[in-house]
Amino acid sequence: MLGKVLSIVSGSFMIAIGINFFLLPYHILDGGLIGIALISHYVFGGKVGLNLILLSVPVFVLAWRFAREQFYSSATGMMAFGFMIDVLRPYRYQFQQWTDLTPVWSAVGGGLLIGLGIGVMLRFGASTGGTDLLASMLADRFPVNVGVLVFVIDVLVIAAGGVLISAETFILSSITVAVGGLATVASTMQVSLR
């Protein structure tokens, strides 16, 4: 139980840093509901974490109805990192004052931190919910791979961001999702020391 709580806190912290310090300054997106919350923030304003929590409500209603066990393991993670995103946002400006990252390095750094944060949470049985939870519920009912569903959703979100924001956003966001995916896979792999 303590491991799960620590993974939620540390994973949420890494995700929040990745979003606030690396993605937001250059209007970069991530995939899934995080990406949709970022698009909403870039186009309409509002707090990213609050947008994320509100956008997650329909997914969690479905999880409550069809995947109660996944609901419990995901709701805590979603609330924690949604809250953490908004708490750390004011510190973004201090971070920008002492760093001088290019947009590409911000995309890489943001993807790395978000991927590691998600991986840490997954490794201890926690989750961020969102489209990963939706894809998991769909895969339980239909013969489709969860990874393929998540990939398709991520591509659609990034494509929408490219259309609504800019072509540069599309390219940088693609880098973020690729690095984030690799970091998530790497951080959830079992290492055998023989």
N, C-alpha and C positions, 0 to 999 in steps of 0.2 A: 504493500500500500504506500509506504514512504517513497519507494522508488518511482511509483507512478506520479505522485504529487510533485516530486523533484523534477521528473521529466517534463511535466506540464509547465512548471514554472520556468525551467531553463530553456525548454523548447520555445515557449511563448516569448521569452526575452530575446532569443536569437531571431525569431521571425519578426518581432517588432523592430529590432535594430535594422534588419535587412530592409524592411519596408520604409521606415522613417529616414534612415541615414543614407541609403543607397538608391532606392527606387523613386521616392517622392521628388527629390531635387531635379530629376531629369524626365519626369512624367513617364517612367517605365512601368510596365505591367508585369504581373505574374499571372499564372493561369487560374482557372477555377473561380470560386467565389471571391478570393482575394483580388483577382484581376477585375471582376465585375465591380467590387467595392471601390477599387482604384479608379476605374473608368467613371463611376458615379461621382467620385470626389473631384476628378479632373474636370468633368463637364458641368456638374451642378454645385460642387462645394460640399461642405459638411465634413464630419469626422469619419475617417476611414474605418476605424474600429466599430463605431456605431452603425455605419452603413453595412459592414460585414455581418454584424449580429442580426440586423433587421433582414438582410437578404437571406440569412440562414434559416429563418423561421419556417418557411414552407418545407425545407428539407428535413428539419427536425420534427415537424408535424408528421411527415411521412414515416420517419424513423420511429416515432412513438407508436405509430399504428402498425408498422410492418417489421421493425427490427429493434425491439425494445432494448436488447442488450447493447447493441451498437449505439443507441440513443444515449444511454448513460455514460458510455466511455468517450463519446464525442462531445457532448454538451459542455462538460467541464473544460475541455481543451479549447473549444470555440469561444466560450465566455472569457477564459483567461487571456488568450492572445488577442481577442478583440479589445479587451480592456487595456492590455499592455501597450497596444499600438497607440491608443490615444494618450496614455500616460507619458510615453516617451517622446511624443511628437515635439514638444517645446525644446527638447535638447538637440534637435536636428540642426538648429542654427549654430550652436556651439561646435558641433562636429564639423560643419562646413567651414567654420572659421580656421580650424587647424588642419584641414585636409584639402587637397586639391586633386580630386579624382576626375578622370575623364568620364564621359558617359559610358564608354565600353567597360571600363574597370568598375564603375558603379553597378552595371548590369551583372558583371561576373560576381562581385562581392555580395550583392543583394541575393542573387540566385544561390550562392554558396551558403549564406547564413539561413535563408529560408529553407533550403533543402536539408541542412543539418538540423535545424529546429524541428522540422516535421519528422525527420528520421529518428531523432532522440525520443520524440513522443511515441512514434510507432513501435520503437524497440521495447518500450515498457508498457505496451498495451493501451496507450492513450491515442487520441486522434484529434485532428482539427475539425473534423466533420466536413461540412461543405460538400463540394462536388465529389470528393473522394468517398464520402458516406453514401451519396446518391448513386455513384457508380457501383459501389459494393452491393447496395440493395438491388440494383438492376441485375447485376451478375448473379445474385442468388436466385433470381427468377427466370433469367434468360441465358442461353448458352453463348455468352460473350465474355471476353477477358476484361477484367477490371482495368488493367493498364491501358488497353486500347480505348476504353471508354473515357478514362481520365485524359489521355492524349488528345482525343477528338474534341473534348470539351475545352481543353487548354488552347488548341488551335483556333477554335471558334471565338473564344474570348480575345485572344491576341489579334486575330483578324479584325474583329469589331473595334478594338482599340486603335489599330492601324488606320481604319477608315474614319473613326471619330476624332482621333487626335493627330496622328501624323505617320508617315512612312518610317521615319526614324524611330518612333515609338514601337512600331512593329518589329523592326530589326533588333533593337535593344531588348525588347521583351522576349523575343525568340532566344536570345543569348541567355537571359535570365532563366527561362523555363528549362533550357537544355542543361545548364549548370546545376540548377536546383534539382532536376531529376537525377542527375548523376550523383549529387551529394546525398540525396535521400537514399538511393540504392546503396551507396558506399557505407552510409552510417547505419543501415539496417542489416548489413551482411554479418553472418556469423563467422568469426575468425577462428581457425583451428591452429593451435600452436603445437605442432608435433615435431 
